[in-house]
Amino acid sequence: MDIFNATGFDDMADDLGAVYATTPIANAAKEVVYFEQACPKCNGSGTYYGYSRFGMQCFTCKGNGKLSFKTSPATRAKAKDSAKRRAVAKAEAQVSKAQEWKAANSAEAAWMESSAPRFEFAKSMLDALNKYGHLTERQMSTVQRLTVQDAERQAQYQAERQAKAETAPAVSVEAIEVAFQTAKGAGIKFPKLRLEGFVFSPAGEKSSNAGAVYIKNKEDGVYLGKVMGGKLFTSRDCSAEAKDRIVAVATDPKQAAIAYGQKFGSCAICGRALTDSDSVDRGIGPICAEKYGW
């Protein structure tokens, strides 16, 4: 008895090529199909010209003029569209998170937004919040500390301003304001009055002090203060003597203009020399007097 035939071991003598030919290999490599398209950089020429008329080998397609992909154009377009939608969704989620953070931390958010234009740290924190939707624990601690400090400074400033307003001397500049309005109506854009050793001028309409009258030193142009709301608010450069003189000349500007012209021999309005005796007597040239209603 043939022991190999009895046990079936005779299969070991079979040709391996025949065995593999009839038995599929599970891990056999699949054939890959490539999709080709013209290179968009060189328009399929393989040569990139850019700003040169001589041209050079296109770096994108390495001079082949075409690109190969394992996926079809439709599949790639769909993937790009999906990526864009995910990016938009992520950005919207970040914006939503940032808005929620601002609503929950209104004081800190208001400080960052108001301080960002002039304070680089506040701007960087606002950028981080808009990018990530939140601040780190350390960032939040610093922002809270600065918010409290700024609020304390603002409270102190308002208290000092209120105290200054309560002690500011009352002064009427109604006659000066009427003269300025008359001058503007006559076409003078930047009216001025030279009264004694001071120059009075109106604040701009778009100024934060719109409606105020500024006072400067005639000799060097140093800012001495402003009259607003019927009170004189002086600067640190305004002495007590100068403050009293400002109040006096502002009360009767026409008489002060006459005194100026007689003392300096120049017009209290335009500053030009007065040559006519009548003009010297009234301290104002005839044209300026007409434009200012004097």
Secondary structure, 3 states (H helix, E strand, C coil): CCHHHHHCHHHHHCCHHHHHHHCCCCCCCCCCCCEEEECCCCCCCCEECCCCCCCEECCCCCCCCEEEECCCHHHHHHHHHHHHHHHHHHHHHHHHHHHHHHHHCHHHHHHHHHHCCCCHHHHHHHHHHHHHCCCCHHHHHHHHHHHHHHHHHHHHHHHHHHHHHHHCCECCCHHHHHHHHHHHHCCCCCCCEEECCEEEEECCCCCCCCCCEEEEECCCCCEEEEEECCEEEECCCCCHHHHHHHHHHHHCHHHHHHHHHHHHCECCCCCCECCCHHHHHHCCCHHHHHHCCC
